Amino acid sequence: MGETSSKARRRVGRPPAGARAGEKVKDYPQLSIRVPEDARKKLQAMSQITGRPQWRVINDAIECYFRERSETERQTIEDLMRSPRGLVFSVAN
């Protein structure tokens, strides 16, 4: 019994799985979107093939799309993200 008390205790359950150390996915804001059926199936297939959760596949896709933008667009996006007013969402027709 003395041997187990000297070892570091392992936490029970799955480790936090957030994008950064110590983050928990359950603490992330939720997003609900509508996509065509083929896009949903493609996301499910990519998740299954890569063994990554769907939220990580989507996050990677957003990062890839961001990197493909021009420097001006990336700077504008970063400025909007830092804006004290926050992002303003509008619905375009």
C-alpha positions in Angstrom: 0.0 0.0 0.0 2.9 2.4 0.6 3.9 2.1 -3.0 0.6 3.5 -4.4 0.6 6.4 -2.0 4.1 7.6 -3.2 3.0 7.6 -6.9 1.3 10.6 -8.4 -2.4 9.9 -8.5 -4.1 9.7 -11.9 -7.3 11.6 -12.4 -10.4 9.5 -13.1 -12.0 9.8 -16.5 -11.0 11.4 -19.7 -8.5 14.2 -19.7 -9.7 17.7 -20.8 -9.9 17.8 -24.6 -9.9 21.5 -25.4 -7.9 23.2 -28.1 -5.4 24.4 -25.5 -4.0 22.9 -22.4 -6.4 22.9 -19.5 -9.4 23.9 -21.6 -12.6 21.8 -21.5 -14.8 21.4 -24.6 -17.9 21.6 -22.4 -16.9 25.2 -21.5 -16.8 26.3 -25.2 -19.7 28.3 -26.6 -22.1 26.2 -28.7 -22.8 27.0 -32.3 -25.7 25.7 -34.3 -25.6 25.9 -38.1 -27.5 24.5 -41.0 -25.5 22.8 -43.8 -26.5 20.8 -46.8 -26.7 17.0 -46.2 -23.6 16.3 -48.2 -21.5 18.7 -46.1 -22.8 17.1 -42.9 -21.9 13.6 -44.2 -18.5 14.8 -45.4 -17.8 16.3 -41.9 -18.8 13.0 -40.2 -16.6 11.0 -42.6 -13.6 13.3 -42.1 -14.1 13.0 -38.3 -14.3 9.2 -38.5 -11.3 8.8 -40.9 -9.0 11.2 -38.9 -10.2 10.0 -35.5 -10.7 13.7 -34.5 -13.9 15.1 -33.1 -16.1 17.2 -35.5 -15.4 20.4 -33.6 -11.6 20.0 -34.3 -12.2 19.3 -38.0 -14.3 22.5 -38.2 -11.8 24.5 -36.2 -9.0 23.3 -38.5 -11.1 24.3 -41.6 -11.7 27.8 -40.2 -8.0 28.2 -39.5 -7.1 27.0 -43.0 -9.7 29.4 -44.5 -8.3 32.3 -42.4 -4.7 31.6 -43.6 -5.9 31.7 -47.2 -7.2 35.2 -46.8 -5.1 38.2 -47.9 -3.0 40.0 -45.3 -5.5 42.9 -45.3 -8.5 40.6 -44.7 -6.6 38.7 -41.9 -5.8 42.0 -40.2 -9.4 43.2 -40.5 -10.6 39.9 -39.0 -8.1 40.2 -36.1 -9.1 43.8 -35.5 -12.8 42.8 -35.3 -11.9 40.0 -32.9 -10.2 42.5 -30.6 -12.8 45.2 -30.9 -14.3 46.3 -27.6 -17.7 46.5 -29.2 -17.4 42.9 -30.2 -18.5 41.5 -33.5 -21.6 42.9 -35.0 -23.7 40.3 -36.8 -26.1 41.2 -39.5 -28.2 39.1 -41.9 -27.7 39.8 -45.5 -30.4 39.1 -48.0 
